[in-house]
Amino acid sequence: MSDPTPRTRKNHWTRRLLSPMTLMPYVLLAAVACVRIPSERSGGEPFGINLALCALTAAWMLWMFTLHPAWRERPRVMGLFLAVLIGLMAILVIRDPWFGLFTPAGYVYSYRLLPWPSELAAISGVAIVAGTAQASPVAKTDVYGVLAYLVVVAVNVGPFCAVAWLGRKAEEYDELRERSLAEAREANRRLEASMAENAGLQQQLLAQAREAGVSDERQRMAREIHDTLAQGLTGIVTQLQAAEQTADDQALWRRHLRAATRLARESLSEARRSVHALRPEALEAARLGEALAGVGERWSALHGIPIQVTTTGTARPMPPEADVALLRTAQEALANVAKHAGATKVGLTLSYLENEVALDVRDDGRGFAPDRFGDGPRRTDAGGFGLVAMRQRIESLAGTLQVESEPGAGTAVSACIPAAPAGAGA
């Protein structure tokens, strides 16, 4: 498709270069005619046809271009003008190759009047006429003659089309620069208009950021308090109640008292770590699998429920937040088993898979209906907030948490967190 933009939008240097075109074609045509027609007449050759063709060519240029300047902005009209002009040039060149000296006028018209890429067709037509004139001495009766003719034509077509292409690139650069300047001016205008609003908007965003930070910190502290203080206090209360019921058995009473004291110290230590957002103590000197084994061992000794802790796959380093999330999930799941399940055995499995790390906690207790806890952060003794806290921890790391349970069939908690493939490095 031709660009509908008139050639009057050509860049400045091209317009200045082509400004003499109004008179130049007539001068060239008259010069060639004045030289060749008397020569033909003196040589006895018929000159009337060439004279008529020259007059027709001049009249065509006069009517289509000189007398109607407004038509110069109409690419289709100029296309017709150039097609007929190139045809007249071709007839003149065929009759007398010296009229090839008139072809520069065709180049000037083509560059000036036609849009891209239509100008390439006109330039190629003029170049073929010029090449035909230049190759007139070459005999075209054999392959070598035809080849020589084609080479001469190609030498004419190639450079002039290249000049047209370079001119087009210059136009595109100018247009791009103009658009860029216009866009920059518009952007500056919009920037100036928006800067008046930015101060209030910035204050609003800062207030929202502070509120979001406060909300996130509250949620973190709520989870940490639930995972440390709440569980620790529950365990202490349980041990003290057990000690009260075994007051007659001094050995058993002391065991429960020692367990309560140990829980109080551990809860205090974990609370301090939570306040300062530090890693749990169990992860300070051990990997996640070893830390889970320690948690399971202490939990089993405290509640008297057998637990089997298993690690499968090739253990590899995980981000600290992933280790903490899985450890806290295991602690919460075990706390729920102790409080609600009435289980006789528990299984805890840590699985290092190709693209994720999975934690599964299963028990054979009484089970429950997960739907009755919903998704809201309900702080109930039935574990509603605990499930929500686990889910928040896992989903904050792009993981998933699934709870499968039904009354009388036990409970399975499964947490999965994406991880780098084995051997990818920490």
C-alpha positions in Angstrom: 0.0 0.0 0.0 1.3 3.4 -0.8 1.6 6.0 1.9 -1.2 8.5 1.3 1.0 11.3 2.7 1.9 13.8 -0.1 5.5 14.2 -1.1 5.3 17.8 0.1 6.1 16.3 3.5 9.6 15.3 2.3 12.4 16.5 4.5 13.8 20.0 4.1 17.0 19.2 2.3 15.1 17.2 -0.4 12.6 20.0 -0.9 15.4 22.5 -1.3 17.3 20.2 -3.7 14.3 19.7 -5.9 13.0 23.3 -6.0 14.3 24.1 -9.5 12.2 21.3 -11.1 9.6 23.7 -12.5 11.8 24.9 -15.3 14.5 22.2 -15.5 12.5 19.6 -17.5 11.6 22.2 -20.2 15.2 23.3 -20.4 16.5 19.7 -20.8 13.8 18.8 -23.4 14.4 22.0 -25.4 18.2 21.5 -25.3 18.0 17.9 -26.6 15.4 18.9 -29.2 17.4 21.8 -30.5 20.5 19.7 -30.9 19.0 16.5 -32.3 16.2 17.7 -34.6 18.4 19.9 -36.8 20.9 17.0 -37.0 18.1 14.6 -38.1 16.9 17.1 -40.6 20.3 17.6 -42.1 20.9 13.9 -42.2 17.7 13.4 -44.2 15.9 11.6 -41.4 12.2 12.4 -40.7 12.1 14.8 -37.8 8.4 15.8 -37.6 7.4 12.8 -35.4 10.2 13.6 -32.8 9.2 17.3 -32.9 5.6 16.4 -32.3 6.5 14.0 -29.5 8.6 16.8 -27.8 5.7 19.2 -28.1 3.3 16.6 -26.7 5.7 15.9 -23.8 6.0 19.7 -23.0 2.3 20.2 -23.2 1.7 17.2 -20.9 4.1 18.6 -18.3 2.6 22.1 -18.7 -1.0 20.9 -18.2 -0.5 18.2 -15.5 2.2 19.9 -13.4 2.9 23.6 -14.1 -0.6 25.0 -14.6 -2.2 22.9 -11.8 -0.1 23.2 -8.7 -2.9 21.8 -6.5 -2.7 18.5 -8.4 0.9 18.0 -7.1 -0.6 17.0 -3.7 -2.7 14.2 -5.2 -0.6 11.0 -5.5 -3.0 9.3 -7.9 -3.0 12.1 -10.4 0.8 12.4 -10.2 1.1 8.7 -10.7 -0.9 9.0 -14.0 1.2 12.0 -14.9 4.5 10.1 -14.4 3.3 6.9 -16.1 2.4 8.9 -19.3 5.6 10.9 -19.1 7.8 7.8 -18.8 6.0 6.3 -21.8 6.7 9.4 -23.9 10.4 9.3 -22.7 10.6 5.7 -23.8 9.2 6.4 -27.3 11.6 9.3 -27.7 14.6 7.2 -26.5 13.6 4.3 -28.9 13.5 6.8 -31.7 16.6 8.6 -30.7 18.9 7.5 -27.8 20.1 11.0 -27.3 16.7 11.8 -25.6 18.1 9.8 -22.7 19.5 13.1 -21.6 16.0 14.1 -20.8 15.5 11.3 -18.2 16.9 13.3 -15.2 13.6 15.2 -15.3 11.8 11.9 -14.7 13.9 11.2 -11.6 13.2 14.7 -10.2 9.5 14.3 -10.7 9.5 10.7 -9.2 11.4 11.8 -6.1 9.3 14.8 -5.6 5.7 13.9 -6.4 5.1 10.3 -5.4 4.9 8.8 -1.9 6.8 5.7 -0.7 6.9 3.1 -2.1 5.2 4.2 -5.3 8.2 6.3 -6.2 10.3 3.1 -6.6 8.1 2.0 -9.5 8.4 5.4 -11.2 12.2 5.6 -10.5 12.7 2.1 -11.9 10.7 3.0 -15.0 12.9 6.1 -15.6 16.1 4.1 -14.9 15.1 1.5 -17.5 14.5 4.2 -20.1 17.9 5.8 -19.2 19.6 2.4 -19.3 18.0 1.6 -22.7 19.4 4.9 -24.1 22.9 4.2 -22.7 22.9 0.6 -24.0 21.7 1.6 -27.5 25.1 0.9 -29.1 25.0 -2.7 -27.7 23.8 -5.3 -30.2 21.0 -7.3 -28.4 21.0 -10.1 -30.9 22.7 -12.6 -28.7 22.8 -13.6 -25.0 25.9 -11.5 -24.3 24.2 -8.4 -25.7 21.1 -8.9 -23.7 23.2 -9.5 -20.6 25.1 -6.3 -21.2 21.8 -4.5 -21.6 20.5 -5.9 -18.4 23.7 -4.9 -16.5 23.4 -1.3 -17.8 19.8 -1.2 -16.7 20.6 -2.6 -13.3 23.4 -0.1 -12.8 20.8 2.6 -13.4 18.0 1.1 -11.3 20.0 0.1 -8.2 21.7 3.4 -7.2 18.6 5.6 -7.8 16.3 3.2 -5.8 18.9 3.2 -3.1 18.8 7.0 -3.0 15.0 6.8 -2.7 15.3 4.4 0.2 17.8 6.6 2.0 15.4 9.5 1.5 12.6 7.5 3.0 14.7 6.6 6.0 15.5 10.3 6.4 11.8 11.1 6.3 11.0 8.4 8.9 13.7 9.8 11.1 12.2 13.3 10.9 8.7 12.0 11.5 9.9 10.0 14.5 11.7 13.0 15.9 8.6 15.2 15.4 6.5 12.5 17.1 8.9 12.1 19.9 9.0 15.9 20.5 5.3 16.1 20.4 5.0 13.1 22.9 7.6 14.7 25.1 5.7 18.0 25.1 2.5 16.1 25.9 4.2 14.1 28.6 5.6 17.3 30.2 2.1 18.8 30.1 0.6 15.8 31.8 3.4 15.7 34.3 2.9 19.2 35.3 -0.8 18.6 35.6 -0.3 15.5 37.7 2.3 16.9 40.0 -0.3 19.0 41.7 -2.1 15.7 42.7 1.1 13.8 43.6 1.6 15.4 47.0 -1.8 14.3 48.3 -1.6 10.9 46.6 1.9 10.3 48.1 0.6 11.0 51.6 -2.3 8.7 51.0 0.0 5.9 49.7 2.3 6.4 52.7 -0.7 6.1 55.0 -1.9 3.0 53.3 1.6 1.5 53.4 1.8 2.2 57.1 -1.6 0.6 57.6 -0.6 -2.4 55.5 2.7 -2.8 57.4 0.8 -2.6 60.7 -1.7 -5.2 59.5 1.0 -7.5 58.3 2.9 -7.2 61.6 -0.2 -7.8 63.5 -0.9 -11.0 61.5 2.7 -12.1 62.0 2.6 -11.5 65.7 -0.8 -13.3 65.9 0.6 -16.3 64.2 3.8 -16.3 66.4 1.8 -15.8 69.6 -0.4 -18.7 68.6 2.5 -20.9 67.7 4.6 -20.1 70.8 2.8 -18.5 73.8 -0.7 -20.0 73.2 0.6 -23.5 72.6 3.1 -23.2 75.4 0.5 -22.0 77.9 -1.9 -24.7 76.8 0.8 -27.3 77.4 1.7 -25.7 80.8 -1.9 -25.8 81.9 -2.2 -29.4 80.8 0.9 -30.4 82.7 -0.2 -28.5 85.8 -3.7 -30.1 85.7 -2.0 -33.5 85.4 0.3 -32.7 88.3 -2.7 -31.7 90.4 -4.5 -35.0 89.7 -1.3 -36.9 90.6 -0.5 -35.1 93.8 -0.4 -38.4 95.7 2.4 -39.8 93.4 5.4 -37.5 94.1 7.5 -38.9 91.2 4.7 -38.4 88.7 3.9 -35.0 90.2 7.5 -33.9 89.8 7.6 -35.1 86.2 4.6 -33.0 85.2 6.0 -30.1 87.1 9.4 -30.4 85.3 7.5 -30.6 82.0 5.5 -27.5 82.8 8.7 -25.6 83.8 10.5 -26.7 80.6 7.5 -25.6 78.5 7.5 -22.3 80.2 11.1 -21.7 79.5 10.8 -22.8 75.9 7.7 -20.7 75.4 9.5 -17.6 76.8 12.5 -18.2 74.5 10.3 -18.7 71.5 8.3 -15.6 72.4 11.5 -13.5 72.5 12.6 -14.9 69.1 9.1 -14.1 67.7 9.3 -10.5 68.8 12.7 -10.1 67.1 11.6 -12.2 64.0 14.4 -14.7 64.6 14.5 -18.3 63.4 13.1 -20.8 65.9 15.7 -22.3 68.2 15.2 -25.8 66.8 16.5 -24.5 63.4 19.5 -22.7 64.7 21.8 -25.7 64.8 20.0 -28.4 62.8 18.4 -28.9 59.4 14.7 -29.1 59.0 14.5 -32.9 59.1 16.5 -33.0 62.3 14.5 -30.2 63.9 11.2 -32.0 63.1 12.6 -35.2 64.7 13.4 -33.2 67.8 10.0 -31.6 67.9 8.3 -35.0 67.4 10.4 -36.6 70.2 9.6 -33.8 72.7 6.0 -33.8 71.8 5.7 -37.6 72.1 7.5 -37.6 75.5 5.1 -34.8 76.7 1.9 -36.3 75.6 2.7 -40.0 75.7 1.6 -40.6 72.1 4.0 -42.6 69.8 5.2 -40.6 66.7 7.2 -41.7 63.7 9.2 -39.0 62.0 10.5 -39.8 58.5 12.5 -37.8 56.0 12.5 -39.0 52.3 14.4 -37.7 49.3 17.6 -35.9 49.2 17.7 -33.1 51.9 18.8 -29.8 50.5 19.0 -26.2 51.9 15.7 -24.2 51.8 15.1 -20.5 52.3 14.8 -19.7 56.1 11.2 -18.7 55.8 10.3 -22.0 54.2 12.0 -24.0 57.0 10.1 -21.8 59.6 6.8 -22.2 57.9 7.1 -26.0 57.7 8.3 -26.3 61.3 5.5 -24.1 62.6 3.0 -26.1 60.6 4.2 -29.3 62.1 4.0 -27.8 65.6 0.5 -26.6 65.1 -0.6 -29.9 63.6 0.8 -31.8 66.5 -0.7 -29.4 69.0 -4.1 -30.0 67.4 -3.6 -33.7 67.6 -2.8 -33.5 71.3 -5.8 -31.2 72.1 -8.5 -32.7 69.9 -7.6 -36.0 68.1 -7.5 -38.6 70.9 -5.0 -40.4 68.7 -3.0 -43.5 69.6 -0.2 -42.9 67.0 1.0 -40.1 64.7 3.1 -40.1 61.6 5.1 -37.1 60.4 6.8 -37.2 57.0 9.1 -34.6 55.4 9.5 -35.3 51.6 12.1 -33.6 49.4 10.6 -33.9 45.9 11.9 -32.7 42.6 10.1 -29.4 42.6 8.6 -29.0 46.1 9.1 -30.0 49.7 6.1 -31.6 51.3 5.2 -32.1 55.0 2.5 -34.6 56.0 1.1 -35.1 59.5 -1.3 -38.0 60.0 -3.1 -39.3 63.0 -5.6 -42.1 63.7 -7.7 -40.0 66.0 -11.4 -39.1 66.0 -11.2 -36.7 63.1 -13.5 -33.8 62.4 -15.5 -32.1 59.6 -13.1 -29.5 58.1 -15.9 -27.5 56.6 -17.2 -26.3 59.9 -14.1 -24.2 60.5 -14.5 -22.2 57.4 -11.8 -19.9 56.1 -12.2 -17.0 58.5 -9.6 -16.3 61.3 -11.8 -17.6 64.2 -10.0 -17.8 67.4 -11.6 -20.9 68.7 -10.3 -23.7 70.8 -11.3 -26.1 68.0 -8.3 -24.9 66.1 -10.0 -22.6 63.6 -7.3 -19.9 63.9 -4.6 -22.5 63.9 -5.7 -23.8 60.5 -5.9 -20.3 59.1 -2.4 -19.5 60.5 -1.0 -22.6 58.9 -2.6 -21.7 55.6 -1.4 -18.1 55.7 2.2 -19.2 56.4 2.2 -21.8 53.5 0.3 -19.7 50.9 2.6 -16.7 51.6 5.4 -18.8 50.1 3.2 -19.8 47.1 2.5 -23.2 48.7 -0.6 -25.1 49.4 -2.2 -26.6 52.5 -4.7 -29.4 52.5 -6.6 -30.8 55.5 -8.3 -34.2 55.0 -10.4 -35.5 57.8 -13.8 -37.0 58.6 -15.3 -38.1 61.9 -13.8 -41.4 63.2 -11.2 -41.6 60.4 -8.3 -39.5 61.6 -6.8 -36.4 60.1 -4.1 -35.7 57.5 -2.5 -32.3 57.1 -0.4 -31.8 54.0 1.7 -28.7 53.3 3.7 -28.3 50.0 6.1 -25.4 49.2 7.8 -25.0 45.9 11.6 -25.6 46.0 14.5 -25.5 43.6 15.3 -28.9 42.0 17.9 -31.1 43.7 21.4 -30.1 42.8 20.4 -26.5 41.9 22.1 -25.2 44.9 20.7 -23.2 47.8 
